Amino acid sequence: MKQKVFFLIFTLFSFFTTNAQCAMCRAVLESEEGLSTAKGVNDGIVYLMIIPYLLVGGLGIAIYMKYFKKGKTEKV
C-alpha cells in the first residue's frame, strides 16, 4: 500500500519539470530574447494535455464505481 501511495505522489509531482513543446514551437520561442512567452506556451500545452487524462480517468472511476456497487449489492 505504501508503494502505491509513493508512486502516486511521485507521478503527480514529476510533471512539474517536464517540457511539452514540439521542436518547431521550441525553436521559434527560444529565438526571442525574453523567455516569458516560451514559458507561457509551455504551461498552456501542459494544461491542455491534462484535460484528456482527467476525462478518461473520471470515466474509468465512474465505470468502476458502477460495477463495484452493482457487484456488492448482488453478494448480499
Contacts in CASP RR format, 6 or more apart in sequence:
PFRMAT RR
TARGET T0000
AUTHOR 0000-0000-0000
METHOD contacts of the structure
MODEL  1
MKQKVFFLIFTLFSFFTTNAQCAMCRAVLESEEGLSTAKGVNDGIVYLMI
IPYLLVGGLGIAIYMKYFKKGKTEKV
15 46 0 8 1.000
18 46 0 8 1.000
19 26 0 8 1.000
19 42 0 8 1.000
20 42 0 8 1.000
20 45 0 8 1.000
20 46 0 8 1.000
20 49 0 8 1.000
21 29 0 8 1.000
21 38 0 8 1.000
21 41 0 8 1.000
21 42 0 8 1.000
21 45 0 8 1.000
25 41 0 8 1.000
25 45 0 8 1.000
26 38 0 8 1.000
29 35 0 8 1.000
29 37 0 8 1.000
29 38 0 8 1.000
29 41 0 8 1.000
30 38 0 8 1.000
32 38 0 8 1.000
END
